[in-house]
Amino acid sequence: MTPSLRARVGAEVVGTALLVAIGTGTVVAAARLGGIPLWSLALAWGVAVLVPVLLFVRVSGSHLNPAVTLALAASGRIAWTETPLYVGSQCLGAFLGSGVVLATLGGGAHLGANVPNAGGVARTFAGELGFTALLAASVFYLADRGEGRLRWRFTLPPAAVGLATYLLVPWAGSCSLNPARTIAPAVLSGTYLDVWAYLAAAPLGVLLVAALWRPRSVDLADRGAGRPTATQ
């Protein structure tokens, strides 16, 4: 493994750990407090994505999510050869983040594991598919157009996650958009109710976007971390 690739792997581990620790930690803390306003939860998840994006985007691209990595690879924006390392790093980071929540806040609220409303698995699947597709679209826009003046486009993926949280939690009971975030608290808390819906919907959603939104061309000077060496 080259030093550059080691740096990317490390960034994905730490970044995904931060995402899961902040996001699911908020869920567990909210349960201990007797609940918090929905907008606060949505904001916390947006921050959980934004912080590691700002910290590590220039190192690894800040995928932080196996579904995002899959979308970027399937659309030709990164190399398939690096995908397993990215996904493995994200899963490891998610378990580390969830472990920190367990050690510091306890195992309440199933460690923030995704649990759909009773009888709401169809809603869960549809919502996860649609909003993970929106997340992939926000990532593609950022990847293809660059960060924008004052780096404003970095806020697009966090905004997609925050909006999904705000709309899906009352509608379907939970929100993930991220297989690593789904798996880690589910395993550590032993909560597997309808987990298949989250794990199936997210890849399907991003693959639909990847099939429809191919990069026109990517300038060599514009290429982010992990992209192939030639895309003209």
C-alpha positions in Angstrom: 0.0 0.0 0.0 1.5 3.3 -1.0 1.7 6.2 1.4 -1.0 8.1 -0.5 -3.3 5.1 -0.3 -2.5 4.6 3.4 -3.5 8.3 4.0 -6.8 7.8 2.1 -7.6 4.7 4.1 -6.8 6.4 7.4 -8.9 9.4 6.4 -11.9 7.2 5.6 -11.5 5.3 8.9 -11.3 8.4 11.0 -13.9 10.4 9.0 -16.5 7.6 9.1 -15.9 7.1 12.8 -16.6 10.8 13.4 -19.7 10.7 11.3 -21.1 7.7 13.1 -20.0 8.9 16.6 -21.6 12.3 16.1 -24.8 11.1 14.4 -25.7 8.0 16.4 -24.3 9.6 19.6 -26.9 12.3 19.2 -29.6 9.7 18.9 -28.4 7.9 22.1 -28.0 11.2 24.0 -31.4 12.3 22.8 -33.0 9.1 24.2 -31.3 9.7 27.5 -32.7 13.2 27.6 -36.2 12.1 26.7 -36.1 13.3 23.2 -35.0 16.4 21.2 -36.7 18.4 18.4 -36.5 16.8 15.0 -34.8 19.8 13.5 -32.0 19.3 16.1 -31.5 15.7 15.1 -31.5 16.6 11.4 -28.9 19.4 12.1 -26.7 16.9 14.1 -26.6 14.5 11.2 -25.8 17.3 8.8 -22.9 18.3 11.0 -21.9 14.7 11.4 -21.3 14.6 7.6 -19.9 18.1 7.2 -17.2 17.9 9.8 -15.3 14.9 8.3 -15.9 16.3 4.8 -14.1 19.5 5.6 -11.4 17.7 7.4 -10.6 15.0 4.9 -12.0 15.9 1.5 -8.5 16.7 0.1 -7.0 13.5 1.5 -9.5 10.8 0.5 -12.4 12.6 -1.1 -14.4 12.0 2.1 -16.7 9.3 0.8 -17.5 8.1 4.4 -20.2 5.8 2.9 -19.9 2.5 0.9 -22.9 3.6 -1.2 -21.1 6.8 -2.1 -18.0 4.9 -3.0 -20.1 2.5 -5.1 -21.7 5.4 -6.9 -18.4 7.1 -7.7 -16.9 3.8 -9.0 -19.9 2.7 -11.0 -20.1 6.1 -12.7 -16.4 6.1 -13.6 -15.4 8.9 -11.2 -13.0 6.7 -9.2 -11.1 3.5 -9.9 -12.8 0.2 -9.0 -9.5 -1.2 -7.7 -9.6 1.1 -4.7 -13.2 0.4 -3.9 -12.7 -2.6 -1.5 -10.2 -0.6 0.6 -12.5 2.4 0.8 -15.5 0.2 1.8 -13.5 -1.8 4.3 -12.1 1.4 5.9 -15.6 2.9 6.1 -17.0 -0.2 7.9 -14.0 -0.2 10.3 -14.6 3.4 11.0 -18.3 2.9 11.6 -17.6 0.2 14.2 -15.0 2.4 15.9 -17.5 5.3 16.1 -20.3 3.1 17.3 -17.9 1.6 19.9 -17.1 5.1 21.2 -20.8 5.8 21.6 -21.3 2.5 23.5 -18.3 3.3 25.8 -19.3 6.9 26.5 -23.1 7.0 26.4 -24.1 3.4 26.9 -26.3 1.2 24.7 -29.6 3.1 24.8 -31.7 3.6 21.7 -30.1 0.4 20.2 -26.9 2.5 19.8 -28.8 4.6 17.2 -29.5 1.5 15.0 -32.0 1.9 12.2 -35.5 0.7 13.2 -38.4 1.3 10.9 -41.9 2.1 12.0 -44.2 -0.9 12.6 -45.3 -2.1 9.2 -43.3 0.6 7.6 -40.7 -1.4 5.7 -42.1 -0.4 2.3 -41.8 3.3 3.3 -38.3 2.6 4.6 -37.2 1.0 1.3 -38.7 3.8 -0.8 -37.4 6.6 1.3 -33.9 5.2 1.6 -33.7 4.5 -2.1 -34.9 8.0 -3.0 -32.8 10.0 -0.6 -29.6 7.9 -1.2 -30.1 8.8 -4.8 -30.3 12.4 -3.8 -27.1 12.1 -1.8 -25.3 10.5 -4.7 -26.5 13.3 -7.0 -25.2 15.9 -4.5 -21.8 14.1 -4.5 -21.7 14.0 -8.3 -22.4 17.7 -8.5 -19.7 18.4 -6.1 -17.2 16.0 -7.8 -17.9 17.3 -11.3 -18.2 21.1 -10.6 -15.6 21.5 -7.8 -16.1 23.1 -4.4 -17.4 26.4 -5.6 -16.7 29.9 -4.4 -16.2 30.0 -0.7 -16.4 26.1 -0.8 -20.3 26.2 -0.6 -20.8 23.0 -2.5 -19.3 21.0 0.4 -22.5 21.7 2.2 -24.6 19.8 -0.4 -24.1 16.2 0.9 -24.6 17.2 4.5 -27.8 19.1 3.5 -29.1 16.0 1.7 -28.5 13.9 4.8 -30.1 16.5 7.1 -33.1 16.8 4.9 -33.5 13.1 4.7 -33.3 12.8 8.4 -36.0 15.5 8.9 -38.4 13.9 6.5 -37.8 10.2 6.9 -37.6 9.8 10.7 -41.3 10.8 11.2 -42.4 9.1 7.9 -40.5 5.8 8.1 -39.1 5.7 11.6 -35.4 6.0 10.8 -32.9 7.3 8.3 -29.5 5.9 7.2 -28.4 6.3 3.5 -25.2 4.7 4.6 -24.6 0.9 4.8 -21.7 1.3 7.2 -23.8 3.4 9.5 -26.5 0.8 9.3 -24.3 -2.2 10.0 -22.2 -1.1 12.9 -24.8 -0.1 15.5 -27.0 -3.0 14.3 -24.3 -5.6 15.1 -23.1 -4.0 18.3 -26.6 -3.7 19.7 -28.0 -6.9 18.1 -30.8 -4.9 16.3 -31.5 -6.4 12.9 -35.2 -5.6 12.3 -35.7 -5.2 8.6 -32.1 -4.2 8.2 -32.1 -5.7 4.7 -34.3 -2.7 3.5 -31.5 -0.2 4.4 -28.8 -2.4 2.9 -30.6 -3.1 -0.3 -32.1 0.4 -1.0 -29.0 2.4 -0.7 -26.9 0.6 -3.3 -29.9 0.5 -5.7 -30.5 4.2 -5.3 -26.9 5.2 -6.1 -26.6 2.8 -9.0 -29.7 4.3 -10.6 -28.0 7.8 -10.4 -24.7 6.4 -11.6 -26.3 4.9 -14.7 -28.0 8.2 -15.6 -25.3 10.7 -14.6 -22.0 9.9 -16.2 -19.1 12.4 -16.1 -18.7 14.3 -19.4 -15.0 14.8 -18.8 -12.8 15.3 -15.8 -9.8 17.7 -16.1 -6.6 16.2 -14.7 -6.1 19.2 -12.4 -9.6 18.9 -11.1 -9.5 15.3 -10.3 -10.2 14.4 -6.6 -8.5 11.8 -4.5 -9.0 8.2 -5.7 -10.0 9.1 -9.3 -8.6 7.1 -12.2 -5.5 8.5 -13.9 -7.3 9.2 -17.2 -10.9 10.0 -18.0 -10.8 11.9 -21.2 
